[in-house]
Amino acid sequence: MDAMGTPTELLLELAASSRHLQDPAELTEALRTGHHIWCAGLADVQRTTHADCRGLSDDALSIRCREAGAPWEDGASRSEAISNLVFALWDASPAAMAYTALERRAGAEGVCLLPEEDV
């Protein structure tokens, strides 16, 4: 991904270049491309977050989760708390927001990656 750009750069560029698309096939291809980039970005955040949390005490992790808007819920394991943190961090990222904008844009044209009968 580095040779071509970061997931953030790629998704921001894709969302911007897709703003005026109306052709369903082009929108579907943009969504498919965006989805692959979204997955790569999430995986990057997952690796980084797991590495960052490895040395944290449970109290420090709990604070980090709360600050990110992913409070460590009663009964949840440390692993579950970190997974919730990963998704909170990713969802708040410009890359994830760009993909969400692309999804909404495509949805406004009646385009999604799942056929209607699967939804």
Legacy VTK file of the C-alpha trace (Angstrom):
# vtk DataFile Version 3.0
C-alpha trace
ASCII
DATASET POLYDATA
POINTS 119 float
0.000 0.000 0.000
2.899 2.395 0.724
4.111 2.477 -2.897
0.697 3.685 -4.036
-0.346 5.629 -0.952
-1.833 5.094 2.454
-5.396 3.852 2.871
-6.344 7.382 3.943
-4.851 8.948 0.817
-6.341 6.301 -1.437
-9.836 6.437 0.046
-9.935 10.239 0.072
-8.853 10.263 -3.578
-11.344 7.541 -4.517
-14.231 9.289 -2.762
-13.364 12.583 -4.440
-12.968 11.062 -7.902
-16.266 9.189 -7.523
-18.351 12.196 -6.489
-19.891 12.687 -9.920
-20.162 9.068 -11.039
-23.637 7.965 -12.001
-22.948 4.814 -13.985
-23.849 1.829 -11.775
-20.941 -0.272 -13.064
-18.426 2.503 -12.317
-19.916 3.073 -8.860
-19.831 -0.653 -8.135
-16.177 -0.822 -9.155
-15.375 2.217 -6.984
-17.100 0.551 -4.026
-15.271 -2.723 -4.639
-11.919 -0.920 -4.806
-12.805 1.155 -1.753
-13.813 -1.918 0.204
-10.418 -3.539 -0.390
-8.651 -0.357 0.715
-10.975 -0.069 3.735
-10.040 -3.617 4.795
-6.328 -2.852 4.428
-6.718 0.311 6.494
-8.598 -1.525 9.222
-5.873 -4.191 9.293
-3.232 -1.447 9.696
-5.129 0.077 12.611
-5.583 -3.367 14.139
-1.842 -4.148 13.982
-0.859 -0.759 15.357
-3.455 -0.776 18.135
-2.594 -4.304 19.272
1.096 -3.361 19.382
0.354 -0.115 21.254
-1.853 -1.885 23.802
0.475 -4.815 24.431
2.292 -3.074 27.285
-0.682 -1.232 28.765
-2.127 -2.178 32.117
-5.836 -2.939 32.206
-6.453 0.467 33.823
-4.491 2.278 31.119
-6.279 0.297 28.414
-9.631 1.116 29.972
-8.776 4.831 29.877
-7.607 4.587 26.260
-10.834 2.811 25.305
-12.986 5.382 27.058
-11.113 8.288 25.419
-11.711 6.728 21.987
-15.418 6.286 22.667
-15.186 2.527 23.100
-15.576 1.984 26.840
-14.474 -1.378 28.191
-17.812 -2.976 28.981
-18.397 -5.109 32.069
-17.761 -8.751 31.326
-15.754 -8.072 28.171
-12.332 -9.645 27.832
-9.193 -7.615 27.223
-9.190 -8.887 23.641
-12.787 -7.725 23.117
-11.929 -4.314 24.568
-9.008 -3.959 22.167
-11.177 -5.038 19.226
-13.775 -2.417 20.168
-10.973 0.144 20.427
-9.700 -0.807 16.966
-13.123 -0.264 15.405
-13.676 3.016 17.269
-10.305 4.334 16.090
-10.902 3.175 12.510
-14.471 4.505 12.336
-13.230 7.937 13.434
-10.468 8.005 10.817
-10.640 10.155 7.678
-10.177 6.994 5.587
-13.249 5.292 7.033
-15.245 8.514 6.721
-14.236 8.810 3.055
-15.429 5.260 2.381
-18.691 5.953 4.195
-19.196 9.008 1.970
-18.545 6.831 -1.085
-21.058 4.235 0.151
-23.691 6.916 0.697
-23.025 8.409 -2.715
-23.392 5.007 -4.355
-26.454 4.207 -2.259
-28.115 7.420 -3.441
-27.768 5.988 -6.963
-29.144 2.612 -5.848
-25.747 0.887 -5.914
-24.309 -1.407 -3.238
-21.949 -4.374 -3.148
-24.620 -6.814 -1.960
-27.386 -7.771 -4.339
-30.811 -6.766 -3.023
-31.869 -10.344 -2.451
-28.889 -10.752 -0.047
-29.752 -7.658 1.995
LINES 1 120
119 0 1 2 3 4 5 6 7 8 9 10 11 12 13 14 15 16 17 18 19 20 21 22 23 24 25 26 27 28 29 30 31 32 33 34 35 36 37 38 39 40 41 42 43 44 45 46 47 48 49 50 51 52 53 54 55 56 57 58 59 60 61 62 63 64 65 66 67 68 69 70 71 72 73 74 75 76 77 78 79 80 81 82 83 84 85 86 87 88 89 90 91 92 93 94 95 96 97 98 99 100 101 102 103 104 105 106 107 108 109 110 111 112 113 114 115 116 117 118
